[in-house]
Amino acid sequence: MDKIKKEKIEVKGVEIEVYTEDYMNDYISLTDIAKYKNAEEPNVVVANWMRNFNTIEYLGIWERLNNPKFNPLEFEGYLKKAGSNAFTLSPQKWQKTTNAIGIVVRLGRNGGTFAHKDIAFKFASWISAEFELYIIKDYQRLKADENSKLSLKWNLHREISKINYKLHTDAIKEYLLKDLTSEQLSYKYANEADMLNVALFNKRAREWREENPDLKGNIRDYASLNELLVLANMESYNAILIEKGLDQKSRMIELRNLAKSQIISLARLNDLDKKQLKGK
């Protein structure tokens, strides 16, 4: 990813790094968390945690829910051996052999073992239930601060959106009121994020890059605030649909309908604001 946003939380005197590459999925340093238990050799703490049967089972379930490229055969092999005296498994080996995305090893300065927040909280609870609660509390504070900043940005962009209302309505006419093609509905999207791109923008990330070779970043970097708001709602709704067991095609139809209704509703709100301003 082009963008990496880093933050730090401090829990009982221990600084813990948090980073995100997509502004949706936060990764927390397991190495930093482990320092609460063993400041001199935190990697040993992580390695001991990964020897447990319950740990491997949890990691495998998480990957199956969130990673379509996960290698379940390697996972089953590790699960059978987990917990035995001779069993060892490093984060690097787990990541490489199973195509895992929940645990990431970053090399170089400020490197270490990082894990998706779901997994990081699980690791923290293994170290200390009290420490886990402190981490969750400070992490929530961090997210609350971010939401506060986003709220200020929202107010600014809302004023700008009143001026740009015509652009929003043109965008609706351009693609959202068109039906998705049979190919778009039947295509097997390996990446859930790319499926959401098609549901909202009518194109995959690769298609956008090919159409805009001179622009930096990705399709979402050039989305309007309304589109980003709808995208966040789509992500939450998609998670619910996955839990309900809907196949990808059915979810695509549901998400497309959600995108249409919410974008149009937001545009109407902008139009109402514009009329109220004219009436003053």
N, C-alpha and C positions, 0 to 999 in steps of 0.2 A: 504494500500500500504506500501511497505517496505521503500520507499524513500520519504522524504518530504524536498523540497528545499524551504527555506525562504529568502525573500528579503524585503527591505523597501524602500519606496519612501517618499519624503518630499514635501508637498504641502502647501505653505503659512504658514509655521511654524508648520504644523501638520504631524506627522509621521504616515504613513499608511503601515500596513503589507500586504505583498503579498506572497502567498505560492502556490506550485504546488506539486502534488503527482505523476503525470505521465509525467511531462515536456512538456505537451501540453496544458492543461487547467489550467489557472491561476485563483486563488481565492483571492479576495481583501477584506480586513476587512471593513464591513459596520459600525462596532462599531467605528473604527478610523475615518472614513469619517464623521460620525455623530458628532464627537467632534468639528468639525468646526462650527457647529451650536449650540451645547450645550455640553461643555466640562465636565460638572458635571454629566449630565444624558443622555449619548448618546443612551442608550437603549430605552428611551422614544421617541427619534426622529425616530428610526427604527420602533417602534411600531406604531407611527402615520402614517408613510409612508405606512405601511401594511394595514391600514384601508381603503385605497382608492380603488375605483373600478378599475381605470386605472392600478394601481399596480398589483392587483390580476389578471386582464386580461392579462397583460404582462407576469407575472410569469407563468401563465397557458400555454400561447402560447409557451414560451421558453421551458418548460418541455415537451410539446407534440412534439416539434421538436428534442429534445436532449435526452429524457428519455423514453425508451420503457416500463418501469415499472411504469410510472406515473399513479396515480389514478384519472381519469377525473371526477368521480362521486362526490368525495369530493370537487374537484375544482369548479364544477358547483354550489354546495351548497354555497360555500363561495362567489362566484361571485354574487349570488342573494342577499346576505346580505350586501355585501361590500358597504361602503359609508353611511350606516345608522348610526344614533347616537349611537345605542347600539352595533354596530359591533366592535369586537376586534379580532385580530389574531396574535399570537406570532410566531416568526421564528421557534421555536421548534415544535409548533403544526402543522404548515404548512409542515415542513419536515416530521414529523411522520405520519400524516394522509394521505398525498398525495404521499408518497414515493419520495418526491422531492430531486433532486440532485443539483439544482442551488443555493440553500441557505443551508449553513451548520453551525451548532452551535457547537463550540468547547469549551469544559469545561477545567477547571484547569488554571494553570498559562499561561499567554499570550493567553487566550481563547477569546471568543467573537463570534459575528455573522459574517460569511464570505459569500461572494457570488461570483459566476462566474463573470468574468470581464464584460460580457455583461450586467448582472444585476446590478453590482456595478456602472457602468457608468450611468445607468438609475437612480439609487438612488442618485448619485452625482448631476445629472441634476435637480432632484426635489429639492435638497437643494439650489443649486446655479449654474446657467449656467456658470458663470465665473469660479467657483471652479471645475466644471466638466472639462472644457477645460485645466485647470492647471494639473488636475489628468491625463488626457489623454496624455498631453505633457510629463510629468515626467515618466509615464508608458512606453511611446514609447522610451524615453531615456534609461530606464532600459532594454527594449528588444533589443535596438540597441547595448548596451554593451554586452549583452548575445550573440548576433549574431556575434559580433567582436571576442569574445572568441571562439565561435564555428568555425569561419573562420580559426583561428590559429590552432585549433584542426584538422580541415579538411586538412590543408596543411601537418601537421605531419602524419596524417593517410594516406594521399595520397602516401607519400613516403613508408610507411609500406605496402600499398596495392600493390605496384610494386613487393615487395618481395613475397607477399602472393597471387599473381595472380592465381596460380595453384589451391589454395584452393577455390577461388571464382568460377572458371570454374567447379570444381568438384561439388560445391553446386548447380550450374545450372543444371548439368546432373542428380543430385540426385533427385531433386523434381520439379524444375520450368518447365522443359520440359515435365513433366507428366501432363496428364489431371486430373482435379478435378473429384472425383467420383460423381455419381448421388446423393449419400447421402449428400456429402458436399455441393452440389448445392441446394438441396431441404431443408436442415436443417434450421430451424428458429433461427437465432442467436439473443438472447435477448440483447447482448452487441455488439455494432457496432465495438468496438475495437477487439473483438474476431473474428468477420467476416474478418477484415483486417488481423489478424494473419493467418487465414486459407488461404486467398487469396495470401499471400506472403510466409508463411512458411509451408503451407500444414498441419497445425495442430492448434488446439485450445490451449489456455494457460494452461488449465487443463491437456490436453494430454502431453504437454511438461513437466509439473511438475511431472506427474506420471513416465515419462521416465527418469527424472533427479532428483530423490529425494534428492541427496546429494548437489545439487547446490543451492545457495541462489539467490534471485531475481526472475526474470521472463524471458520469452523467448526473450524479446526485449533487456534485459541487455546483452545478448550474441550475438546480431546481429552485423554484420559487418557495417562499416560506410556507404558502398554502400546501404545496406539493409535499414538502418535508413533513408537515404536520400530518397529512393524510398517510404518508408512508409509515410514520411511527404507529398510527392506528392499525394500519394493515399488518405490520409485524406482530402486534399483539393478537390480532384476530387470527392470523395465520397459525400462531402457536396453539390457539384454542381449537382450530380446525384439525390440526395435526393430532392433538390429543383425542379428538372425536373419531379419528381413523379415516378421514376423508382422503381419497386419492388425489394426486396432484392436479389432474384435470378439473375435478370438482372444486378444489380449492381455488384454482385459477379463476373459474367462473364467479365464485363467491367474492373473491378479492377484487375482481374487475368491477363488479356491481357496487362494491363498497367505495372504490375509488371514484366512480362516476358520481354517486350520490353525494359524497362528501366534498369533492371539488366544486360541484355545482352549488351546493349549499353555501360554501365559503364565498363563492363568487357573488351569490345573491346578498350575503351579508355585507360584502364590500360595496355592492350597488346601493344597498339601503343606507350605509354610512355616507356615501357620496351624495345621495338625495338629501339627507339630513343636513349635511354641510351647506348645500346650496340653499336650503330653506332658512338658514341662520342669517 
